[in-house]
Each structure stands twice: as structure tokens, then as C-alpha cells.
Amino acid sequence: IGGNTYSGVIPAVNVGDTVCYRFEATDNSGCNNTTLYPASNLSPICFVATTGITFPYCDNFDSNDLWTDSVVSGSPWELGTPNFGVTNNALSFPNSWDIELNSAYQNNTVSFLTSPVFDFSGAVNANLEFWLNHATDQFGDGVRLEYTPDGGTTWKTCGIFQDPDATNWYNQANVNSLTSAGWSGNSGGWKK
């Protein structure tokens, strides 16, 4: 910023994450004299994140991966460039999340992709936008968006079939594997 004041950005983190850092300064003398603060024999400066993600939040999945995947059974979510069937590209090259980047998903797959923590408690007229590209067994398999009001103890389906307050929301009223509304079948490419 100027004088003896410097500014830096710490990448987005989840609420509860511990962030540790130290400063390294190198002079411009040609000798590359370097110093660390706190010194390397001392603990770094640490804090626990308490506010989570800031808005607006945008992620093209190419850096600072804050998403986590978990598999109950079958195929995993994978981060990379999709290369199978009709889900064969990333919206913004090179990365997107896909179930099985290079092959068909396995029968009876139950797999979750969890975003970083978003705290909407103070939000007014919050708006969620994302791109989705899916190719599943029509009516049998699909995907839905869920949210948790209590830190992950319970999960609720976000929205309803053809939600009047949304665009392109759930194209099937009941997807068999979900026992709820969801997106099912072939989306015909990326849809917002």
C-alpha cells in the first residue's frame, strides 16, 4: 500500500479452519538478504476463521479448491476435465466436478459434493447461480441441491420441482434414486 504498510490476500477458507502465516522479506541489494517474521524458530501467526466465505463468491474450480467429495457407494466426484459421453468438457477449461471423469458412473452410486460454508443468516434476497451439465438414467438417477441449517446435522432439499422462484430448477418431480425432485436425464449441455 505504501510506506511500511503492506497488503495481502489470504485465500477463502471454511469457518473453523485455522490459518497460519509468516512474512518473508528479501532486500533488493543483489545479495538477496532475507528475514522471516516470526523467525523460523518461532511459531507462525495463526487465527481461526470465523466468518467463512465472503460474497459475491465465484469459483471456476481451477485454484483454491475448497470443495470436498465423499462416496457412500459407487462412483466418486472427481475434479478435472470431463472426458466421457455427453459430459465431455468443462464449462471453463480445464476443470469442473464430475462423477467419473473418464467413464460411466457405477450402478447404485451415492456420492456427495460439499461446498465451502456459506452463511446466509444476514443475507437479504440472496441469489444462487451455477452451471450444471448432467447425463443420468432418466427418472431413475439424478442430482439435487441440498443445504443444512444446522452445520451438517440435517440436510434439506433446496427448492421444488419447477420452482416458480427459480430458473431451470429440477426437471423431474420425483427421481427414483433420490425419492425427491431433482435433475435427471440429459441436460443437453451446460445449463445455468
C-alpha positions, 0 to 999 in steps of 0.5 A, spaced: 500 500 500 505 504 501 510 506 506 511 500 511 504 498 510 503 492 506 497 488 503 495 481 502 490 476 500 489 470 504 485 465 500 477 463 502 477 458 507 471 454 511 469 457 518 473 453 523 479 452 519 485 455 522 490 459 518 497 460 519 502 465 516 509 468 516 512 474 512 518 473 508 522 479 506 528 479 501 532 486 500 533 488 493 541 489 494 543 483 489 545 479 495 538 477 496 538 478 504 532 475 507 528 475 514 522 471 516 517 474 521 516 470 526 523 467 525 523 460 523 524 458 530 518 461 532 511 459 531 507 462 525 501 467 526 495 463 526 487 465 527 481 461 526 476 463 521 470 465 523 466 468 518 467 463 512 466 465 505 465 472 503 460 474 497 459 475 491 463 468 491 465 465 484 469 459 483 471 456 476 474 450 480 481 451 477 485 454 484 483 454 491 479 448 491 475 448 497 470 443 495 470 436 498 467 429 495 465 423 499 462 416 496 457 412 500 457 407 494 459 407 487 462 412 483 466 418 486 466 426 484 472 427 481 475 434 479 478 435 472 476 435 465 470 431 463 472 426 458 466 421 457 459 421 453 455 427 453 459 430 459 465 431 455 468 438 457 468 443 462 464 449 462 471 453 463 477 449 461 480 445 464 476 443 470 469 442 473 466 436 478 464 430 475 462 423 477 467 419 473 471 423 469 473 418 464 467 413 464 460 411 466 458 412 473 457 405 477 450 402 478 447 404 485 452 410 486 451 415 492 456 420 492 456 427 495 459 434 493 460 439 499 461 446 498 465 451 502 460 454 508 456 459 506 452 463 511 446 466 509 443 468 516 444 476 514 443 475 507 437 479 504 434 476 497 440 472 496 441 469 489 444 462 487 447 461 480 451 455 477 452 451 471 450 444 471 451 439 465 448 432 467 447 425 463 443 420 468 438 414 467 432 418 466 427 418 472 431 413 475 438 417 477 439 424 478 442 430 482 439 435 487 441 441 491 441 440 498 443 445 504 443 444 512 441 449 517 444 446 522 452 445 520 451 438 517 446 435 522 440 435 517 440 436 510 434 439 506 432 439 499 433 446 496 427 448 492 421 444 488 420 441 482 419 447 477 420 452 482 416 458 480 422 462 484 427 459 480 430 458 473 431 451 470 430 448 477 429 440 477 426 437 471 423 431 474 418 431 480 420 425 483 427 421 481 427 414 483 434 414 486 433 420 490 425 419 492 425 427 491 425 432 485 431 433 482 435 433 475 435 427 471 436 425 464 440 429 459 441 436 460 443 437 453 449 441 455 451 446 460 445 449 463 445 455 468 
